[in-house]
Amino acid sequence: MAWNTRRKEYWMGIPLTGFDEVKAALALYMNGVRGAHDALGEATRGGDGGGMLFAFKTLAENGRGDKFLERLYDALKPAADPKGRGRAVKDYDWDGVGPFTKTAVELQSLDRASDLYMLGLHAAYVGRKGEIGLAEALKRERCLRWAEIDLHLEPIGNQFKIDFDAALEPIRDLLFPATTGEAVAQHFFEADDKSFVLLRRANLNVMMRHQWLSSRLNYDVKARPAPLQWYLDGAVLSGPVEERYKDEETRKPYPPTLEISVVQTGDLPAWKPEEKQDILDLADRIEKAYSGSASKVESTY
């Protein structure tokens, strides 16, 4: 059968040079960019009257927001301290002014030598929508954490059966010879760790994770230790799917899924253009390998 694939990418944070540029970006965000006021709007529609009164009181106390911004700059300065951790976070609830209402502001040092930072904005209800608008206004491409190809399989009843030799075949030319389907299946069968490193490169890893499979152990029975409810036969792993449903009325479970992600190594996302391109190029290659071919994997039990 052909693979049912889905591509996902996680972009986060705006690269900025120098603390003055960080301050200018935050001032621009305060004045309004696309998506910046959506968290406040969503909260307003949610009917939190007490919170709104607090927000208006905060705005009145801060005038046009100048005082608020000065305090925010001070809170983020530790990220620029050469002797510090290189990271600072300020969380606001209703004490945030305007677009900073219910918003987390993060500043991360990317490269001390070049005085480069990553500014992150994450708001309640709308996530990074305001951050995206600010990046567009600044004409800056955001940093890239990972790109992922999800491979969905249809369960038969409430069971899954995955042949990992067949699952790896489309990308066999990318992998080390020792990375076999049997090695991957055995890792998942023996450990609670849901991830397996398929490939390591200087600046990125290719990981495989499973999703929407049941726990390896059956905790619904009284026996201790809990018995296994998965089965391993060489490279073939089988067992129940996770009992969470896309549609509670039809009780149709989420499809068993293998996630293959290309991830920047280290604690920081990719901010250099060539590093981001490395991730995207390899993800493109993996996606084409699956979406352009038929698979021998069967989801039968």
Phi and psi in degrees as a GROMACS rama.xvg file:
@    title "Ramachandran Plot"
@    xaxis  label "Phi"
@    yaxis  label "Psi"
@TYPE xy
-79.1693  148.146  ALA-2
-70.7443  139.999  TRP-3
-97.8481  103.278  ASN-4
-107.859  155.489  THR-5
-142.93  130.991  ARG-6
-99.3782  133.68  ARG-7
-133.483  147.006  LYS-8
-136.197  144.695  GLU-9
-117.757  104.774  TYR-10
-101.969  137.773  TRP-11
-154.734  136.31  MET-12
81.0018  143.471  GLY-13
-108.551  123.493  ILE-14
-74.9688  131.8  PRO-15
-138.031  146.341  LEU-16
-106.08  118.159  THR-17
85.1665  147.898  GLY-18
-68.6723  -27.527  PHE-19
-64.5537  -36.2755  ASP-20
-69.9096  -33.8765  GLU-21
-61.2706  -46.5838  VAL-22
-62.2614  -41.5512  LYS-23
-65.1206  -37.8668  ALA-24
-66.6447  -41.1889  ALA-25
-67.5267  -36.4472  LEU-26
-64.6981  -39.6438  ALA-27
-63.459  -41.1418  LEU-28
-62.0034  -40.4841  TYR-29
-61.4556  -39.047  MET-30
-74.5061  -17.4243  ASN-31
116.302  118.957  GLY-32
-132.758  170.312  VAL-33
-57.7835  126.436  ARG-34
87.423  -9.20028  GLY-35
-68.8596  -31.1971  ALA-36
-98.7458  7.34219  HIS-37
-67.7139  -35.3579  ASP-38
-63.5187  -43.8121  ALA-39
-63.2232  -42.1479  LEU-40
-63.3404  -42.4994  GLY-41
-64.5733  -40.2663  GLU-42
-65.0505  -38.8572  ALA-43
-61.5407  -44.6034  THR-44
-66.538  -23.5519  ARG-45
-74.3973  -11.1142  GLY-46
82.3384  22.8487  GLY-47
-81.9374  80.9916  ASP-48
-63.4369  -42.3824  GLY-49
-61.5356  -40.8583  GLY-50
-64.6318  -38.9997  GLY-51
-65.5064  -40.1901  MET-52
-61.2629  -40.5282  LEU-53
-64.2937  -39.6997  PHE-54
-63.514  -43.3588  ALA-55
-67.3421  -35.8814  PHE-56
-63.8706  -43.0278  LYS-57
-62.1489  -42.951  THR-58
-63.3515  -41.5957  LEU-59
-63.8449  -39.0957  ALA-60
-69.2726  -24.6958  GLU-61
-101.253  4.99457  ASN-62
60.3167  -126.356  GLY-63
-79.7583  3.69927  ARG-64
100.983  -0.134877  GLY-65
-61.489  -45.0638  ASP-66
-63.8912  -40.7215  LYS-67
-60.9208  -45.3834  PHE-68
-63.5806  -39.3233  LEU-69
-61.6165  -40.8019  GLU-70
-68.619  -35.1148  ARG-71
-65.8538  -43.5513  LEU-72
-57.5629  -43.4524  TYR-73
-62.5554  -38.3406  ASP-74
-67.641  -27.4279  ALA-75
-92.7724  -11.4364  LEU-76
-58.4244  -31.4143  LYS-77
-57.0655  -24.8846  PRO-78
-66.6914  -23.368  ALA-79
-95.7586  -0.044494  ALA-80
-76.6867  117.805  ASP-81
-58.1566  -24.1037  PRO-82
-96.4924  -1.20361  LYS-83
-92.5694  -169.391  GLY-84
-78.8672  -13.079  ARG-85
80.633  18.7016  GLY-86
-150.199  139.843  ARG-87
-144.205  141.91  ALA-88
-132.256  136.908  VAL-89
-128.062  120.071  LYS-90
-102.805  133.201  ASP-91
-119.413  142.252  TYR-92
-105.09  -120.417  ASP-93
-78.4734  -5.55558  TRP-94
-81.1628  -4.56794  ASP-95
-76.8272  144.348  GLY-96
-94.0381  133.612  VAL-97
54.4932  -123.08  GLY-98
-69.1408  -9.86911  PRO-99
-87.5709  2.0264  PHE-100
-60.8641  130.769  THR-101
51.7789  48.2851  LYS-102
-131.581  139.051  THR-103
-99.2947  128.358  ALA-104
-112.574  125.541  VAL-105
-125.514  136.903  GLU-106
-125.064  125.033  LEU-107
-124.277  130.808  GLN-108
-74.0843  125.903  SER-109
-95.5914  -39.3347  LEU-110
-152.94  106  ASP-111
-64.0153  -37.1435  ARG-112
-61.2489  -37.7144  ALA-113
-101.108  7.54568  SER-114
55.6179  45.7215  ASP-115
-104.465  136.606  LEU-116
-128.276  162.024  TYR-117
-119.246  121.327  MET-118
-100.615  123.249  LEU-119
-116.137  141.112  GLY-120
-133.661  120.436  LEU-121
-132.008  119.101  HIS-122
-111.556  150.278  ALA-123
-60.3663  146.589  ALA-124
75.694  -35.3104  TYR-125
-123.06  0.932966  VAL-126
62.4588  -126.833  GLY-127
-97.774  21.9259  ARG-128
-59.1265  -43.7937  LYS-129
-66.9569  -38.0605  GLY-130
-60.1524  -40.8675  GLU-131
-62.4119  -43.3694  ILE-132
-63.6929  -39.206  GLY-133
-66.5023  -42.1558  LEU-134
-60.5901  -40.3211  ALA-135
-64.6554  -41.3019  GLU-136
-65.2543  -35.3215  ALA-137
-85.8163  -8.35968  LEU-138
58.3735  46.3704  LYS-139
-119.924  134.045  ARG-140
-80.7565  134.296  GLU-141
-74.3386  169.297  ARG-142
-76.1035  156.303  CYS-143
-119.121  124.043  LEU-144
-89.7014  -48.4993  ARG-145
-159.886  161.737  TRP-146
-125.826  141.005  ALA-147
-136.56  140.491  GLU-148
-112.707  119.635  ILE-149
-97.3855  131.188  ASP-150
-110.049  111.75  LEU-151
-98.5893  136.9  HIS-152
-120.591  142.516  LEU-153
-84.0699  125.705  GLU-154
-73.2226  156.978  PRO-155
-106  110.722  ILE-156
66.6485  -125.688  GLY-157
-115.09  29.8574  ASN-158
-120.686  151.922  GLN-159
-121.819  156.325  PHE-160
-150.383  115.18  LYS-161
-123.61  123.961  ILE-162
-93.6682  107.379  ASP-163
-74.442  -22.1446  PHE-164
-61.2748  -46.4309  ASP-165
-68.6148  -33.922  ALA-166
-66.2012  -32.6532  ALA-167
-90.51  -13.9672  LEU-168
-55.4546  -42.837  GLU-169
-61.3933  -24.725  PRO-170
-116.039  22.8145  ILE-171
-55.8814  -35.7473  ARG-172
-69.5093  -15.0357  ASP-173
-87.5178  -18.4246  LEU-174
-100.145  159.191  LEU-175
-70.7291  148.595  PHE-176
-55.2266  -32.5389  PRO-177
-72.747  -13.4409  ALA-178
-84.4818  88.2113  THR-179
-103.106  161.519  THR-180
-60.9747  -37.2909  GLY-181
-64.7377  -38.9447  GLU-182
-64.2413  -41.4932  ALA-183
-67.2791  -46.7902  VAL-184
-60.968  -41.8017  ALA-185
-66.1379  -38.4891  GLN-186
-59.8515  -48.5804  HIS-187
-66.2255  -35.0448  PHE-188
-69.5723  -34.0612  PHE-189
-97.8838  -13.9309  GLU-190
-130.918  152.078  ALA-191
-77.92  -10.5264  ASP-192
-65.0768  121.626  ASP-193
-86.511  2.79846  LYS-194
-122.908  150.581  SER-195
-138.824  131.516  PHE-196
-82.0691  113.808  VAL-197
-83.8975  -31.2734  LEU-198
-155.886  137.871  LEU-199
-118.135  131.071  ARG-200
-124.991  176.079  ARG-201
-57.1403  -41.7411  ALA-202
-120.148  4.15995  ASN-203
-154.041  158.014  LEU-204
-122.508  150.254  ASN-205
-108.251  119.7  VAL-206
-114.518  148.276  MET-207
-117.812  132.268  MET-208
-128.081  155.872  ARG-209
-110.85  152.411  HIS-210
-143.499  146.133  GLN-211
67.3591  25.7611  TRP-212
-99.27  154.543  LEU-213
-67.1876  173.195  SER-214
-65.1384  150.746  SER-215
-61.6099  -33.5392  ARG-216
-106.002  146.399  LEU-217
-92.2196  98.9126  ASN-218
-86.7058  -0.651765  TYR-219
-79.4362  -15.2914  ASP-220
-95.3894  160.453  VAL-221
-82.0596  -15.2417  LYS-222
-62.0403  140.526  ALA-223
-132.826  128.96  ARG-224
-67.6937  154.973  PRO-225
-62.1201  135.841  ALA-226
-75.3233  154.425  PRO-227
-66.464  144.125  LEU-228
-123.379  6.95153  GLN-229
-100.816  159.722  TRP-230
-129.114  140.029  TYR-231
-122.987  127.391  LEU-232
-134.849  90.2725  ASP-233
67.4858  -115.997  GLY-234
-95.4656  6.02204  ALA-235
-104.37  124.558  VAL-236
-116.151  135.054  LEU-237
-143.963  162.26  SER-238
159.75  -171.046  GLY-239
-75.3296  150.683  PRO-240
-81.3181  166.029  VAL-241
-69.8707  137.629  GLU-242
-86.3305  64.3576  GLU-243
-126.979  139.224  ARG-244
-120.372  138.044  TYR-245
-67.4468  -33.3907  LYS-246
-136.201  107.497  ASP-247
-64.1071  -28.9555  GLU-248
-69.9528  -44.4827  GLU-249
-88.6955  -11.7673  THR-250
58.5067  33.8093  ARG-251
-82.8245  120.925  LYS-252
-75.5652  162.043  PRO-253
-62.8441  144.946  TYR-254
-71.1866  139.847  PRO-255
-54.2917  135.012  PRO-256
-134.29  136.789  THR-257
-107.836  126.436  LEU-258
-107.14  121.674  GLU-259
-110.949  113.91  ILE-260
-119.777  142.996  SER-261
-103.716  115.559  VAL-262
-122.693  134.689  VAL-263
-65.0122  132.053  GLN-264
-75.4177  161.175  THR-265
85.0276  -174.503  GLY-266
-86.0353  -13.93  ASP-267
-105.498  147.949  LEU-268
-73.7786  170.781  PRO-269
-74.9585  124.639  ALA-270
-119.389  -20.6487  TRP-271
-77.7131  138.089  LYS-272
-54.2257  -40.2562  PRO-273
-69.4496  -31.7771  GLU-274
-70.2443  -41.8335  GLU-275
-63.1288  -39.6684  LYS-276
-66.7728  -35.7577  GLN-277
-58.4707  -45.3321  ASP-278
-63.4669  -47.786  ILE-279
-66.2967  -39.9406  LEU-280
-63.9049  -44.0694  ASP-281
-68.7419  -38.1192  LEU-282
-63.7362  -39.4954  ALA-283
-59.8091  -43.8535  ASP-284
-63.4363  -41.7542  ARG-285
-66.9556  -44.0815  ILE-286
-60.7109  -44.8807  GLU-287
-65.1282  -33.1968  LYS-288
-63.0928  -33.7942  ALA-289
-92.5595  -44.081  TYR-290
-73.9452  -20.1974  SER-291
-98.626  10.7702  GLY-292
-141.704  161.226  SER-293
-87.5112  153.439  ALA-294
-115.395  146.962  SER-295
-88.3067  -3.37301  LYS-296
-67.672  132.479  VAL-297
-113.757  139.384  GLU-298
-105.367  51.6442  SER-299
-113.471  158.836  THR-300
